[in-house]
Structure formats: C-alpha cells, structure tokens
Amino acid sequence: MKYELFKSEEFEPCKFIFHHNDFHLVPMHFHDAIEVNYVFDGMEDIVTLNGKQYRPGSGDIIVFNRNVPHAFAPASDRAPYDSLTLIYPYDQLVLLYPRLASMYLILNTVEYPNFLRNISYKGLTQTFMAMWNVHNTTGCELSRISLRKLAYTVLENLFSSDYLRVSKNNYSNKEAKIEFLIECVSYISKHLSESINNSSIAKNLHVSESKLTHIFKAEMGTPVQSYLRNQRLSKAYDLLINQHKSVEVITSLVGFPNEMAFIKAFKSTYHLTPLQYLKISKNN
C-alpha cells in the first residue's frame, strides 16, 4: 500500500486500491481528491484524520476530503484485514457534480456509528461488497467497467444521503499553503538519503525555519522531522519487502546515520525488527 502526492491527470476517473493483509506505514499525506475507505473484514491500521486517531473495523467507512492530511500506521496488535480505497480526482469530480465545490463531506462511521443504522449505509455496503465480488472474479473481461460503474454508485449514495452534513468549504485561503506543502514534501522525497534538517529544507525553499515549521505542523498535524522519519520508514518498507534490499543498503538509501538507528526506528513503528518483519511477510 503506497501513497504519494500526485496530480489528478495521473488518475483514471477513479483509482481502486484493494488491500489484503497490509501492514504498511503511510505517512501524513494529502490529495487533491476525494478518498473513500471501506473495511470488508478485520481491523485496519490506525488512521489519523483531523488530529484524531481511529481504528476502522469491518463495515466502517471513512471519507477523506480533498487536501485534508491523513495517515495510516500499523497497530501493535495488528492482524490481517481486507479493505478498499477509492480515490476520485477532485477536478474531474466537480465537473460531474458542481455542487461539490460548496460541500464538505462528513462520513466516518467510527466517529458517527449511528450511520450504521441509516438506509444509505446499507446501499453503500451492498455496493462495496459488489466491488469485492468483481475484484475476486477471475477472467471477468468487464471487471474494469463494472468497478467504475460501482464506484460512481458509491458517489451517488454519498451525495444523496440525508445523513451527510455539508457546509461551505472555502479553499481559496489555503491554496498558497497547499502549494507550499507540495513543494516541501516534494523536496523531502527527493532528498531522503541525505542528511537534511529543518534549516536546510527552509533554506532550499527560501523561507524562514520558523515559517516552515509553523505552516507544516499547522497544516499536516505533525512536525517536519516526524514526517521526514516516517517517509524514510515508508521507503524502507518498500525496499525491504518489495525489493528485498539488505538492512545495510536500506540504511544508506533512506538516510539513517547507521544500521542500529534504522533498526530501532523500524521496530518502534512496525513493532518488529526489519528481518522479523520480512520473515512474517514471506510466510503470509
């Protein structure tokens, strides 16, 4: 499960990400898109949204609005789960539904469990289960078309739900900050292997260190160095699990000062050493 900042033109009309037994750190990030997450079975990783932490379980739905930072982190009592993430690019979505420009969707069944009894919830769960069935049907030539059709059925349910609260949503005063954050996280991503700090990042972005730390913490909900550490660990996970790099190589590629520092940081987040985690991943 990998997320990164991207432009909407890189999307298809809707991006589908089915998760099976994922235990991956997804650092604080944001998209110019509407994101919908549904858990089919088990308990998902810990979700951080609007300064709060949630642990979605089977049947839970969370909607992430455009440009709202959120993150996923492995739980200490992690166990296999299945979930689906739908990502709808905002610029394409607002053309289909202009009213979206003045809407702020609120749907989080972990925080608002009363929605579980709402008739709209039943329609959504039926649609998600239909997606799951299509996803697991091998050799279906119409699967991509079927998934897109169901993805827009999800939107129809969301936008027509009486339970969803809407409010005026003015992003104009945040556009400059969002542009700054995009520039900032892009710089960090390109220089993960280097010894960068707040001072060097601020210097390269031509802002004061105090402005960098203030805007970043206020908008992302996490300090710059915490974000940098999590980005390094996220890249380390990919290098370890998907590319099978050694701990020595990973340490140099993701910017930790030595192997011991990398192993300690990895264990504090994933609750296992890199080699222990790799062994479990292979067994699964």
C-alpha positions as CSV (number, residue, x, y, z in Angstrom):
1,M,0.0,0.0,0.0
2,K,1.8,3.1,-1.2
3,Y,0.6,6.7,-1.3
4,E,2.3,9.7,-2.7
5,L,1.3,13.2,-3.8
6,F,0.2,13.2,-7.4
7,K,-1.6,15.4,-9.9
8,S,-5.1,14.5,-10.9
9,E,-4.2,13.9,-14.6
10,E,-2.3,10.8,-13.4
11,F,-5.5,9.3,-12.4
12,E,-8.1,7.2,-14.1
13,P,-11.6,8.6,-13.4
14,C,-11.4,6.6,-10.1
15,K,-8.4,4.8,-8.6
16,F,-9.1,1.4,-6.8
17,I,-6.7,0.1,-4.2
18,F,-7.7,-3.2,-2.7
19,H,-5.7,-4.0,0.5
20,H,-5.1,-7.6,1.7
21,N,-3.1,-8.2,4.9
22,D,-1.3,-4.8,4.5
23,F,0.7,-3.5,7.5
24,H,2.4,-0.6,5.9
25,L,3.1,2.9,7.3
26,V,1.5,5.6,5.2
27,P,2.9,8.9,6.4
28,M,0.8,12.0,6.6
29,H,-0.2,13.0,3.1
30,F,-3.0,14.6,1.1
31,H,-4.5,14.5,-2.4
32,D,-6.5,16.9,-4.5
33,A,-9.1,14.2,-4.5
34,I,-12.0,12.7,-2.5
35,E,-10.9,9.4,-0.9
36,V,-13.3,6.8,0.5
37,N,-12.1,3.9,2.6
38,Y,-14.2,0.8,3.4
39,V,-13.2,-2.2,5.6
40,F,-14.5,-5.6,4.5
41,D,-13.1,-7.7,7.2
42,G,-10.8,-7.4,10.3
43,M,-9.4,-4.3,11.9
44,E,-7.5,-1.9,9.7
45,D,-4.4,0.1,10.7
46,I,-4.7,3.2,12.8
47,V,-6.0,6.2,10.8
48,T,-5.1,9.8,11.8
49,L,-7.5,12.4,10.5
50,N,-8.2,15.9,11.7
51,G,-6.0,15.4,14.7
52,K,-7.8,12.3,15.8
53,Q,-6.9,8.6,15.6
54,Y,-9.4,5.9,14.6
55,R,-9.2,2.1,14.2
56,P,-11.7,1.2,11.5
57,G,-13.2,-2.3,11.6
58,S,-15.4,-4.5,9.5
59,G,-18.1,-2.4,7.8
60,D,-16.6,1.0,8.7
61,I,-16.4,3.8,6.1
62,I,-14.3,7.0,6.3
63,V,-14.4,9.8,3.7
64,F,-11.3,11.9,3.3
65,N,-11.9,15.3,1.8
66,R,-9.6,17.0,-0.8
67,N,-6.3,18.4,0.6
68,V,-7.0,17.1,4.1
69,P,-3.9,15.5,5.6
70,H,-4.3,11.9,6.9
71,A,-2.1,9.0,7.7
72,F,-2.1,5.2,8.4
73,A,0.1,3.5,10.9
74,P,0.5,-0.2,11.9
75,A,-1.2,-1.1,15.2
76,S,0.7,-3.1,17.8
77,D,-2.0,-5.8,17.8
78,R,-2.1,-6.0,14.0
79,A,-3.9,-8.8,12.2
80,P,-4.9,-9.4,8.6
81,Y,-7.6,-7.3,7.1
82,D,-9.2,-6.6,3.8
83,S,-10.2,-3.1,2.7
84,L,-10.8,-0.9,-0.3
85,T,-9.7,2.7,-1.0
86,L,-11.4,4.7,-3.7
87,I,-9.7,7.9,-4.9
88,Y,-11.7,10.3,-7.0
89,P,-9.7,13.2,-8.6
90,Y,-11.4,16.4,-7.5
91,D,-11.1,18.4,-10.7
92,Q,-12.9,15.6,-12.6
93,L,-15.5,15.1,-9.9
94,V,-16.5,18.7,-9.6
95,L,-17.3,18.7,-13.4
96,L,-19.7,15.9,-12.8
97,Y,-21.2,17.4,-9.7
98,P,-20.7,21.2,-9.5
99,R,-22.4,21.4,-6.1
100,L,-19.3,19.6,-4.7
101,A,-17.5,22.9,-4.8
102,S,-19.5,24.1,-1.8
103,M,-19.6,20.7,0.0
104,Y,-17.5,19.2,2.8
105,L,-18.4,15.6,3.2
106,I,-18.6,14.1,6.7
107,L,-18.8,10.4,6.9
108,N,-16.9,8.5,9.5
109,T,-18.7,5.5,10.9
110,V,-16.0,5.1,13.6
111,E,-16.9,8.5,15.0
112,Y,-20.5,8.6,14.0
113,P,-21.7,5.0,14.5
114,N,-25.4,6.0,14.1
115,F,-24.9,6.0,10.4
116,L,-24.6,2.2,10.6
117,R,-28.4,2.1,11.0
118,N,-29.0,4.6,8.2
119,I,-30.6,3.3,5.0
120,S,-27.8,4.9,2.9
121,Y,-25.3,2.8,4.8
122,K,-27.0,-0.4,3.6
123,G,-26.8,0.8,0.0
124,L,-23.1,1.7,0.4
125,T,-22.2,-1.7,1.9
126,Q,-24.0,-3.6,-0.9
127,T,-22.1,-1.6,-3.5
128,F,-18.8,-2.2,-1.7
129,M,-19.5,-5.9,-1.5
130,A,-20.4,-6.0,-5.2
131,M,-16.9,-4.4,-5.9
132,W,-15.3,-7.1,-3.7
133,N,-17.0,-9.8,-5.7
134,V,-16.0,-8.3,-9.0
135,H,-12.4,-7.9,-7.8
136,N,-12.3,-11.6,-6.8
137,T,-13.8,-12.9,-10.0
138,T,-11.0,-14.1,-12.2
139,G,-11.2,-13.8,-16.0
140,C,-14.0,-11.2,-16.0
141,E,-13.5,-9.1,-19.1
142,L,-15.9,-6.5,-17.9
143,S,-14.4,-6.1,-14.5
144,R,-12.9,-2.6,-15.1
145,I,-16.2,-1.3,-16.4
146,S,-18.1,-2.9,-13.6
147,L,-15.8,-1.4,-11.0
148,R,-16.1,2.1,-12.5
149,K,-19.9,1.8,-12.5
150,L,-20.0,0.7,-8.9
151,A,-17.5,3.5,-7.9
152,Y,-20.0,6.1,-9.2
153,T,-22.8,4.3,-7.4
154,V,-20.8,4.9,-4.2
155,L,-20.7,8.6,-5.1
156,E,-24.4,8.7,-5.8
157,N,-25.1,7.2,-2.4
158,L,-22.8,9.7,-0.7
159,F,-24.1,12.8,-2.4
160,S,-27.8,11.8,-1.9
161,S,-27.5,10.8,1.7
162,D,-29.6,12.9,4.1
163,Y,-27.2,11.9,6.9
164,L,-24.2,13.6,5.3
165,R,-23.7,17.1,6.6
166,V,-22.5,19.8,4.1
167,S,-21.0,23.2,4.7
168,K,-19.5,26.0,2.8
169,N,-15.9,25.0,2.0
170,N,-13.6,27.8,1.1
171,Y,-10.2,26.5,0.0
172,S,-9.1,29.8,-1.6
173,N,-7.2,31.0,1.6
174,K,-5.4,27.6,1.8
175,E,-4.2,27.4,-1.8
176,A,-0.9,29.1,-1.1
177,K,-0.3,26.9,1.9
178,I,-1.1,23.8,-0.1
179,E,1.2,24.8,-2.9
180,F,4.0,25.4,-0.3
181,L,3.3,21.9,1.3
182,I,3.5,20.2,-2.1
183,E,6.9,21.9,-2.7
184,C,8.1,21.0,0.8
185,V,7.1,17.3,0.7
186,S,8.5,17.0,-2.9
187,Y,11.9,18.4,-1.7
188,I,11.9,15.9,1.2
189,S,11.0,13.0,-1.1
190,K,13.9,13.8,-3.4
191,H,16.5,14.1,-0.6
192,L,15.6,11.3,1.7
193,S,19.0,9.7,1.5
194,E,20.7,13.0,2.5
195,S,21.3,14.5,6.0
196,I,18.6,17.1,5.8
197,N,17.1,19.1,8.6
198,N,14.6,21.9,9.1
199,S,17.3,24.5,8.5
200,S,18.4,23.0,5.2
201,I,14.8,22.4,4.0
202,A,13.8,26.0,4.8
203,K,16.9,27.4,3.0
204,N,16.2,25.5,-0.1
205,L,12.5,26.6,-0.1
206,H,13.5,30.2,0.5
207,V,11.6,30.6,3.7
208,S,12.5,31.1,7.4
209,E,12.8,27.9,9.5
210,S,10.1,29.2,11.8
211,K,7.7,29.7,8.9
212,L,8.4,26.2,7.6
213,T,7.8,24.5,11.0
214,H,4.7,26.6,11.8
215,I,2.9,26.0,8.5
216,F,3.9,22.4,8.2
217,K,2.8,21.5,11.8
218,A,-0.4,23.5,11.4
219,E,-1.5,22.0,8.1
220,M,0.0,18.5,8.3
221,G,-0.6,17.9,12.0
222,T,2.9,16.6,12.5
223,P,6.4,18.2,12.8
224,V,8.7,18.3,9.8
225,Q,11.2,15.8,11.3
226,S,8.4,13.3,12.3
227,Y,7.2,13.5,8.7
228,L,10.7,13.0,7.4
229,R,11.3,10.0,9.7
230,N,8.0,8.4,8.6
231,Q,8.8,9.0,4.9
232,R,12.2,7.2,5.4
233,L,10.5,4.3,7.1
234,S,7.9,4.1,4.4
235,K,10.5,3.9,1.7
236,A,12.5,1.4,3.8
237,Y,9.4,-0.8,3.9
238,D,9.2,-0.9,0.1
239,L,13.0,-1.6,-0.2
240,L,12.8,-4.4,2.3
241,I,9.5,-6.1,1.4
242,N,9.2,-5.5,-2.3
243,Q,12.8,-5.0,-3.5
244,H,14.5,-7.3,-0.9
245,K,17.3,-5.0,-0.2
246,S,19.6,-5.6,2.8
247,V,19.5,-3.6,6.0
248,E,22.9,-2.1,5.2
249,V,21.7,-0.9,1.7
250,I,18.4,0.3,3.0
251,T,20.1,2.3,5.8
252,S,22.2,4.3,3.2
253,L,19.3,4.7,0.8
254,V,16.8,6.2,3.3
255,G,19.2,8.5,5.2
256,F,19.6,6.9,8.6
257,P,23.0,7.5,10.2
258,N,23.7,3.8,10.9
259,E,22.1,0.4,10.8
260,M,21.3,0.5,14.5
261,A,19.4,3.7,14.2
262,F,17.4,2.3,11.3
263,I,16.5,-0.9,13.1
264,K,15.5,1.0,16.2
265,A,13.2,3.4,14.2
266,F,11.7,0.5,12.2
267,K,10.9,-1.6,15.3
268,S,9.3,1.4,17.1
269,T,6.9,1.8,14.2
270,Y,6.3,-1.7,12.9
271,H,6.8,-3.4,16.3
272,L,9.3,-5.9,14.8
273,T,12.9,-5.7,13.5
274,P,13.2,-5.5,9.7
275,L,14.3,-9.2,9.5
276,Q,11.5,-10.3,11.8
277,Y,9.0,-8.4,9.7
278,L,10.4,-9.8,6.4
279,K,10.1,-13.3,7.7
280,I,6.5,-12.9,8.7
281,S,5.8,-11.2,5.3
282,K,7.2,-14.2,3.4
283,N,5.1,-16.6,5.5
284,N,2.0,-14.6,4.7
